[in-house]
């Protein structure tokens, strides 16, 4: 990035001005053929992604008083707070440019005792992250994050909406890192980045969207990162104020809406607890109350003659990598699958930063964790977890080790036909970084 940036460190020339043109850095506007949607025959299309947050924004001058505090707060997520600051002072090495005094590199412990993470920093933003396992693979630095991956996803999606290929955007949660550095667009580098790279670039709702009672084109399920340091979700409600029209409050983080005889339901899986990182501990409302509400909303959809339903929540129902799936007894698959005989049901999840697909008991599950966050499951020893015998096969990696990949899905909805899913992906360093794939074919 250049020195031509905002206070929050965002390179406007690369991230904003270039995105307004959309074609900058490879994100071209859709062609006439690409822009065609099923609207003429009553259908529509939308884009879906998840875990689009970047890594930390770090005050980047040598001697800045917040640097140690921020790292201690981050380590406090996975260890007692009283230990975190000591670990940071002892084990986190920060490297500064000798001339500018800017922070340019951080070397720190990672998930296990033998893993060391190296962060490259430019104007406060982590631009690349690699991990070396000094025991399993000494000297091998595996890349797990590039800032440009999430920027590419945002550019592509904005281009599709502006070009008419997609009506709106669905996100399965974790769009910001945390609220400990500010809650609102005006004081949070993370919400400012969401605003500059996505929200302000989306066109206003058209007549068809407004007729459905929608006042925006971007809808998310609240992830654990949205409440980290912001338990009242001030940032979310300020950046996406029209969620309040659906009854979203700090005490109630679930909602639904209908668009062209299709129902969309958004649930809340809960905050993060390192002792059980995929436990559905949603408390606004709790799991049992959410399932009661979900049944009511799905029964209502059936009564109205609705045939298609998309359900969005953060933690994954099925998963073979990283943090794993929602454990029993709070895994909602049985509740959801009970409706598959009457409705076409599709579920969007995230949380584990990889891409996995499942088709189970008539329900399609898309784990979309490639929206921009660091991709933990690519590391040695964590490409898969133990699953029970007879666990559903995953349809994306098909037994191959996951790779670093950033992606999103275009969903084409046509009355009376099966929904179509097209995944577009970007793989840093690949000879052919762009590619599309029809899913569930």
C-alpha positions in Angstrom: 0.0 0.0 0.0 1.1 3.6 -0.5 1.4 6.4 2.0 -1.8 8.0 0.6 -4.2 6.6 3.2 -6.8 7.6 5.8 -6.2 7.8 9.5 -7.3 4.2 9.8 -4.6 3.2 7.4 -6.8 2.3 4.4 -5.2 3.0 1.1 -8.0 4.9 -0.6 -6.3 4.8 -4.0 -6.3 1.0 -4.0 -9.4 0.2 -1.9 -11.9 3.0 -2.7 -11.2 4.9 -5.8 -10.2 1.7 -7.6 -13.3 0.0 -6.4 -15.6 2.8 -7.6 -14.2 2.1 -11.0 -14.6 -1.6 -10.1 -12.3 -2.6 -12.9 -9.2 -1.7 -10.9 -7.0 -4.6 -9.7 -8.8 -7.1 -11.8 -12.4 -6.6 -10.7 -14.2 -5.8 -13.9 -17.8 -4.9 -14.2 -19.9 -7.9 -15.5 -20.4 -8.2 -19.2 -23.9 -8.0 -20.6 -24.1 -11.8 -20.6 -22.9 -12.0 -17.0 -25.3 -9.3 -15.9 -28.3 -11.3 -17.0 -30.4 -12.6 -14.1 -33.5 -14.8 -13.9 -35.6 -11.7 -13.1 -37.4 -11.7 -16.5 -39.1 -15.0 -15.5 -39.7 -14.1 -11.9 -36.4 -15.3 -10.4 -33.5 -13.3 -8.9 -29.9 -13.8 -7.9 -27.9 -12.8 -4.8 -24.3 -13.1 -3.6 -23.2 -14.9 -0.5 -19.9 -15.0 1.5 -18.7 -15.3 5.0 -15.8 -14.4 7.4 -14.9 -11.4 5.3 -13.1 -9.6 8.2 -9.4 -8.8 7.9 -6.8 -9.4 10.6 -5.9 -6.8 13.2 -5.3 -3.1 12.5 -2.3 -2.1 14.6 -1.4 1.5 15.6 1.8 1.5 13.7 4.3 3.9 15.3 7.1 2.7 17.6 6.2 3.4 21.2 2.5 3.6 20.6 0.9 2.8 24.0 -1.9 0.7 22.6 0.3 -2.0 20.9 1.0 -4.1 23.9 -2.5 -3.6 25.2 -4.2 -4.7 22.0 -2.1 -7.9 21.8 -2.8 -8.7 25.4 -6.5 -8.3 24.8 -6.2 -10.6 21.8 -4.3 -13.3 23.7 -6.8 -12.9 26.5 -9.3 -14.6 24.2 -7.5 -17.9 24.6 -5.8 -17.6 28.0 -6.4 -16.0 31.4 -6.1 -12.2 31.2 -3.5 -12.1 34.0 -1.2 -14.3 31.9 -1.8 -12.6 28.5 0.2 -9.4 29.1 3.2 -11.4 30.4 3.1 -13.6 27.3 3.0 -10.6 25.0 5.9 -8.9 26.6 8.0 -12.0 26.6 7.1 -13.7 23.3 5.8 -11.1 20.9 8.5 -9.4 18.8 7.7 -6.2 17.0 9.9 -4.9 14.2 9.9 -1.3 13.2 11.3 0.5 10.2 14.4 2.3 11.5 13.7 5.5 9.4 9.9 5.9 9.6 9.4 4.1 12.9 6.4 2.3 11.4 5.6 -1.2 12.5 6.5 -3.5 9.6 6.5 -7.0 11.2 5.3 -9.0 14.1 6.6 -12.4 15.2 4.5 -14.1 17.8 3.3 -17.5 19.1 0.4 -19.1 17.4 -2.0 -22.0 18.3 0.5 -24.6 19.6 3.8 -24.4 21.4 5.7 -25.2 18.2 3.9 -22.7 15.9 5.3 -19.3 15.2 3.3 -16.7 13.2 4.9 -13.8 11.2 2.7 -10.9 10.3 3.6 -8.3 7.7 2.2 -4.9 8.4 1.7 -1.9 6.1 0.2 1.4 7.4 -1.3 -0.5 10.3 -3.0 -3.3 8.4 -1.7 -6.9 8.5 -1.2 -7.6 4.8 0.1 -11.1 5.1 0.4 -13.9 7.7 2.5 -17.0 7.6 3.0 -19.8 10.1 6.1 -22.0 10.7 5.7 -25.1 12.8 9.3 -25.3 14.1 8.7 -29.0 15.2 6.7 -30.5 12.3 8.0 -28.4 9.4 11.0 -26.2 10.4 11.9 -23.6 7.9 8.6 -23.8 6.0 6.4 -20.7 6.3 2.9 -21.5 5.2 0.8 -18.6 4.1 -2.6 -18.4 5.7 -3.7 -14.8 5.0 -3.4 -12.1 2.4 -5.3 -8.8 2.8 -5.9 -8.6 -0.9 -8.0 -11.8 -0.8 -10.8 -10.1 1.1 -10.5 -7.0 -1.0 -10.9 -9.1 -4.1 -14.1 -10.7 -2.8 -15.5 -7.2 -2.0 -14.6 -5.8 -5.4 -16.2 -8.8 -7.2 -19.4 -8.7 -5.2 -19.8 -5.0 -5.6 -19.3 -5.3 -9.3 -22.0 -8.0 -9.6 -24.6 -5.9 -7.7 -23.7 -2.7 -9.5 -23.9 -4.6 -12.8 -27.3 -6.2 -12.0 -26.0 -9.7 -11.7 -27.0 -9.9 -8.0 -29.8 -8.1 -6.2 -28.2 -8.1 -2.7 -25.5 -9.7 -0.5 -25.8 -12.2 2.3 -22.9 -12.6 4.8 -22.7 -15.4 7.4 -20.9 -13.3 10.0 -17.5 -12.0 11.2 -17.1 -8.9 9.0 -15.0 -7.0 11.6 -12.1 -8.1 13.9 -13.6 -6.6 17.1 -14.9 -3.5 18.8 -12.0 -2.8 21.1 -10.7 -0.1 18.8 -14.0 1.6 18.2 -17.6 0.7 17.5 -18.7 3.0 14.8 -17.6 3.8 11.3 -16.2 7.1 12.5 -13.9 5.5 15.1 -13.5 1.8 14.1 -10.9 1.0 11.4 -12.8 -2.2 10.7 -16.3 -0.8 10.2 -14.7 2.0 8.1 -13.1 -0.7 5.9 -16.5 -2.5 5.5 -18.1 0.8 4.6 -15.4 1.9 2.2 -15.0 -1.5 0.4 -18.7 -2.6 0.4 -21.5 -0.7 2.0 -21.1 2.7 0.4 -20.4 1.2 -3.0 -23.6 -0.8 -3.3 -26.4 1.0 -5.2 -29.5 2.1 -3.2 -32.4 -0.4 -3.2 -34.5 -0.4 -6.4 -38.3 -0.4 -6.5 -38.4 -4.2 -6.3 -36.3 -4.4 -3.2 -38.2 -1.5 -1.5 -41.5 -3.2 -2.4 -40.3 -6.2 -0.3 -39.8 -3.9 2.7 -36.0 -3.9 2.4 -34.0 -0.7 2.8 -30.6 -2.0 1.9 -28.7 -4.6 -0.1 -26.4 -6.1 2.5 -27.6 -8.5 5.2 -25.6 -10.5 7.8 -26.0 -13.0 10.5 -24.2 -11.6 13.6 -20.9 -13.6 14.2 -18.9 -13.9 17.3 -16.5 -11.2 16.1 -19.3 -8.6 15.9 -19.9 -8.9 19.7 -16.2 -9.2 20.6 -15.6 -5.8 22.4 -19.0 -4.6 21.3 -21.6 -6.7 23.2 -24.4 -4.3 22.3 -23.6 -4.6 18.6 -23.4 -0.8 18.3 -21.2 -1.1 15.2 -23.5 -3.5 13.4 -26.7 -1.5 14.1 -25.0 1.8 13.1 -23.5 0.4 9.9 -26.7 -1.5 8.9 -29.5 0.5 10.6 -32.3 -1.1 8.6 -31.8 -4.3 10.5 -33.8 -2.6 13.3 -36.8 -2.8 11.0 -36.7 -6.6 11.3 -36.7 -6.3 15.1 -33.0 -6.7 15.6 -31.8 -5.2 19.0 -28.9 -5.9 21.2 -31.1 -8.4 23.0 -32.5 -10.1 19.9 -30.0 -10.9 17.1 -32.3 -13.0 14.8 -34.6 -11.9 12.0 -36.2 -12.9 8.8 -37.6 -11.4 5.6 -39.2 -12.5 2.4 -38.2 -11.5 -1.1 -40.1 -12.7 -4.2 -41.7 -15.6 -2.4 -38.5 -16.8 -0.9 -37.8 -16.7 2.9 -34.5 -15.7 4.4 -33.9 -16.5 8.1 -30.9 -15.2 10.1 -30.0 -16.8 13.5 -27.4 -16.2 16.2 -25.0 -18.9 17.3 -23.3 -17.0 20.0 -20.0 -15.6 21.2 -16.7 -17.4 21.2 -15.3 -19.6 24.1 -12.0 -21.2 23.4 -13.0 -24.1 25.7 -15.7 -25.0 23.2 -15.2 -22.9 20.1 -18.1 -24.2 18.1 -20.7 -24.5 20.8 -24.0 -22.8 20.0 -24.2 -20.6 23.0 -26.4 -18.0 21.5 -28.2 -16.1 24.3 -30.3 -13.5 22.4 -32.4 -15.6 22.4 -31.0 -19.0 23.6 -30.8 -22.0 21.3 -34.2 -23.6 22.3 -36.0 -20.4 21.8 -34.4 -19.9 18.4 -35.5 -23.3 17.3 -39.0 -22.5 18.4 -38.9 -19.3 16.4 -37.3 -21.1 13.4 -40.1 -23.7 13.3 -42.7 -20.9 13.5 -41.1 -19.0 10.6 -40.7 -22.2 8.5 -44.3 -23.3 9.2 -45.5 -19.8 8.3 -43.5 -20.0 5.0 -45.2 -23.3 4.2 -48.6 -21.9 4.9 -47.9 -19.0 2.6 -46.9 -21.3 -0.2 -43.3 -20.4 -0.1 -41.1 -23.1 -1.6 -37.6 -22.0 -1.0 -35.8 -21.0 2.3 -32.3 -19.8 3.0 -31.1 -20.0 6.6 -28.0 -18.1 7.6 -26.0 -18.5 10.9 -22.3 -18.4 11.8 -21.2 -21.7 13.3 -21.3 -24.7 10.9 -23.6 -27.6 11.1 -21.2 -29.9 9.3 -17.5 -29.4 9.2 -14.3 -31.4 8.9 -11.6 -28.7 9.5 -10.4 -26.2 12.1 -12.8 -25.6 15.0 -15.3 -28.3 13.9 -19.1 -28.4 13.7 -21.7 -27.4 16.3 -21.7 -30.2 18.8 -24.8 -32.1 20.0 -27.3 -31.6 21.5 -27.5 -28.0 20.1 -26.8 -28.9 16.4 -29.9 -27.8 14.5 -29.7 -30.2 11.6 -32.6 -32.4 12.7 -34.9 -29.4 13.2 -34.0 -28.0 9.7 -34.1 -31.3 7.9 -37.6 -31.9 9.1 -38.8 -29.3 6.6 -36.8 -30.5 3.6 -39.8 -32.6 2.3 -41.9 -29.4 1.9 -39.3 -26.7 1.2 -36.0 -26.4 -0.7 -33.8 -25.5 2.3 -30.3 -24.1 2.0 -28.0 -23.2 4.9 -25.1 -20.7 4.8 -22.5 -21.0 7.6 -19.0 -19.8 8.3 -16.7 -19.5 11.4 -14.2 -22.1 10.2 -12.2 -20.3 7.6 -12.4 -22.8 4.7 -15.0 -23.9 2.1 -17.0 -27.0 2.6 -20.2 -28.3 1.0 -22.7 -30.9 2.2 -26.0 -32.3 1.0 -27.6 -34.1 3.9 -31.2 -35.3 4.3 -32.3 -33.0 1.5 -30.6 -29.9 3.0 -27.7 -28.1 1.2 -25.1 -26.7 3.5 -22.5 -24.2 2.3 -19.7 -23.4 4.7 -18.4 -20.1 3.2 -15.3 -19.2 5.3 -13.3 -17.8 2.4 -14.5 -14.2 2.4 -11.2 -12.6 3.6 -10.1 -13.9 7.1 -7.0 -15.9 7.8 -7.3 -19.5 6.8 -6.3 -21.7 9.8 -7.3 -25.2 8.4 -4.5 -25.1 5.9 -1.9 -25.6 8.6 -0.3 -29.0 9.3 -2.2 -31.1 11.9 -5.4 -29.1 11.4 -6.6 -29.9 7.9 -9.2 -32.3 9.4 -10.8 -33.3 12.7 -12.1 -36.7 13.8 -15.6 -37.2 12.7 -18.0 -40.1 13.5 -18.4 -43.1 11.2 -20.8 -42.3 8.4 -20.2 -38.6 8.5 -21.5 -36.9 5.4 -18.9 -36.6 2.6 -17.8 -33.1 1.8 -18.3 -32.1 -1.7 -15.7 -29.4 -2.2 -12.2 -30.4 -1.3 -13.1 -34.1 -1.8 -10.5 -35.5 0.5 -7.7 -33.2 -0.7 -6.0 -30.8 1.9 -7.7 -27.4 1.9 -5.8 -24.5 0.4 -5.6 -20.8 0.9 -8.6 -19.6 -1.1 -10.9 -16.6 -1.1 -14.3 -16.9 -2.6 -18.0 -16.1 -2.8 -21.1 -17.7 -4.3 -23.7 -16.4 -6.7 -27.1 -17.9 -6.1 -29.6 -18.1 -8.9 -33.2 -18.6 -7.7 -35.8 -19.6 -10.3 -39.4 -20.5 -9.4 -40.1 -24.2 -10.0 -36.4 -25.0 -10.6 -33.6 -26.1 -8.3 -31.4 -23.3 -7.1 -28.1 -22.9 -8.8 -24.9 -22.1 -7.0 -21.8 -20.7 -8.8 -18.6 -20.3 -6.7 -15.9 -17.9 -7.8 -12.5 -18.2 -6.2 -9.2 -16.5 -6.0 -6.0 -18.4 -5.0 -3.0 -16.1 -4.3 0.1 -17.2 -6.1 -1.8 -19.4 -8.6 -1.0 -19.2 -12.2 -4.8 -18.9 -12.8 -6.0 -17.1 -9.7 -9.6 -16.7 -10.9 -12.0 -19.6 -11.5 -15.7 -20.5 -11.2 -17.3 -23.7 -10.3 -21.0 -24.9 -10.4 -21.8 -26.5 -7.0 -24.0 -29.4 -6.2 -24.1 -30.6 -9.9 
